[in-house]
C-alpha cells in the first residue's frame, strides 16, 4: 500500500512540475476579501496537455524505432547454425554395440 501512495505522490509531483514547465495550467491568487480569505484559481489548458502528450508519444515511438534499428544493425540476426562438414574420405565409422569402440574401414 505504501508503494501505491509513493507512486501517486510521484505522479502528482511530475504533473505539477511538467505542467509548470510546459505551461499546462495557470495558478492565480485573488486578493483577500473583507473576511480575510484568499482565493486561488487554477486554469487548465486541456488542449495543450493533449497536444503535448501526443507529441511526446510520437517522439518516444521514433526514438524506440531508431534504437531498434541501431540494435539490429549492430547485432544482426544470428545465421542458422550449419552442421559441420563431414569428411568424405570413403571411410565409414561404426560403433560396436557391445564394446563401444569405434571401428573404421580404410
N, C-alpha and C positions, 0 to 999 in steps of 0.2 A: 504494500500500500504506500510505503514511503517512496518507492521508486516512481509510482504514479504521480504523486504530488511534486516530486522533483521534475518530472517530465512536463507537467502542467506549468510549473514555475518557469522552467527554461523556455517553453513556447511563448509564454506571456512576455518575458524579457526580450526574446528575439523579435516578437511582433512590435513591441514598443520601440526597440532600437531601430529595426528596419523601417518601421513606419515613419519615425522621425527623419531618418536619412533619406528615404525616398519620397518624403512629403505626402504620405498617405492620409494624414489627418492633421487637423489644426486644433490646438487647445487654446481657448481664450478665457480670460478671467474678467468677470464683470465686477465693477466696484460694489462695495458694501452698500446695502440699503439702510433704511432707518433702524432696523433691528440689529444691525451689525453683521449680518450674514453675507457671505460672498458666494458667487455663483460661478461655476466652471462649465464651459460648454465645449463639447468635443464634436467636431465635424469630420466625418469620414468621407473620403473620396473613393467610393466603391469601384468606379470605372478605372481609375488609375491603379488601384490594387489589382484588379483583374488583368489589366494590360501588362503590368509588371510581372505578375506571376506567370502569365502566358509566355512572355519573352524569356523569363528565366527557365522555364521548362524547355522551350525550344533551344536555347543556347546550351543548356545542360545536355540535351539529346545530341547536339552537334559535337560537343566535347567528348561524349561517350563514343560516338561513331568514329571520331578521329583517333581516340585511344585504341579502339578495336582494330582500326586499320593499321596503326603502328605496331600493335602486338602481332597481327597476322603477317606483317612484312618482316618483323624481326624473328619470329618463330613460325616458319611455315609449317603446315600440317606434316606430321611425320609420314614418310613414304611407307607404303605397305612393306612389311618385312618379307624379304625374299629368302627362300631357303638356300643355304649354301650349296654350291655346285658339288655334285658327287663326282669323284674322279672316275673316268670311264677308261680303265685300262684292260678291260676284258675279264678281270678277276671278279669272282663272286665270293662274298663272305657269308658264312652261315654260322649260327651258334648251335652247338650241340645241346639239346635239352637236358642231357644227363650230366655233362661235365661243366657247362657254362664257359667253355673255352672256344674262342673263335678259331675257325679253320678256314683257310683260304686256298684257292686253287690258282696256281700261277702258270 
